[in-house]
């Protein structure tokens, strides 16, 4: 079992948008990687050495509205 918080899900979503690894690939890699007990975020950043950008959905939420 793996607990994934909303920030980690946003990171994974951004990776998916840029044709990165799937959620399943990330979780399988974490399980067999060097930091199996660390957070998913740590696996993505330190083991996979990926730096995901903000997802399109997150950017839409942060976009200023015009009246």
KAKA-V273255 format. One record per residue. OMEGA is omega in radians with two decimals (* if undefined). Layout:
OMEGA, OMEGA
This chain:
-3.14, 3.06, -3.12, -3.14, -3.05, 3.11, 3.11, 3.08, 3.08, 3.07, -3.13, 3.09, 3.12, 3.10, 3.12, -3.13, 3.14, 3.11, 3.11, -3.11, 3.12, 3.07, 3.14, 3.11, 3.14, -3.11, 3.10, 3.12, 3.12, -3.12, -3.10, -3.08, -3.06, 3.14, -3.06, -3.12, -3.14, 3.09, 3.09, 3.11, -3.14, 3.10, -3.13, -3.04, -2.98, 3.14, -3.13, 3.13, 3.09, 3.12, -3.10, 3.05, 3.08, 3.13, 3.14, 3.12, 3.13, 3.11, 3.09, 3.13, -3.08, -3.10, -3.14, 3.11, 3.12, -3.12, *
